[in-house]
């Protein structure tokens, strides 16, 4: 192969990597679901008026979804920063809700079984969404980096990456990380996808701890009240 042919081949491969992109709408849809659940929380489990946190989240989510509908190698830095801030806001609000609910229970607050069950479900679902977003945002440098240079530096070992033929050219999408988050919240441990880096192990530990707390301390009491 001549130098010119090699240059063209490398340029074409680089162009193909830069053209790869991932739609943002699945993550936006998951966030909308979490925001909707938050709006139905009891007032004593929210930060200030019930509408404040959802308004802040929508104020970031709508511009991101409309202005940066795809994640790709040329993604503006401001879009990535906004995505991380939005994920942090969702996570912080959810942990505060869990803390408020636990305090309410420990102080002998009275609530119906239905109220406790719904609050537990909301916290658990939002926990899955939030950590799925964290994994999506940071694995192998984030969605934009994965579109151009994957699987170098990957933080998760997906089953597809262990099979040469299946893993060739394969890049995980948001739903893959949502699935990892969902299984970690149900099994309280990794299932088919293994964490490789320290930060993923820390995040998965925090997620499993929050899910276990929600299920054991909140949902169990709600079931007893209903019974």
Secondary structure, DSSP 8 states (H G I E B T S, - for coil): --HHHHHHHHHHHHHHHHH-EEESHHHHHHHHHHHHHHTTS-GGGSSSSHHHHHHHHHHHHHHHHHH--EEETT--HHHHHHHHHHHHHHHHHHHHHHHHHHHHHHTT----HHHHHHHHHHHHHHHHHHHHHHHHHHGGG-HHHHHHS-STT-SEE-HHHHSHHHHTT----HHHHHHHHHHHHHHSS--SSEE-SHHHHHHHHHHHHHHHHIIIIIIHHHHHHH-
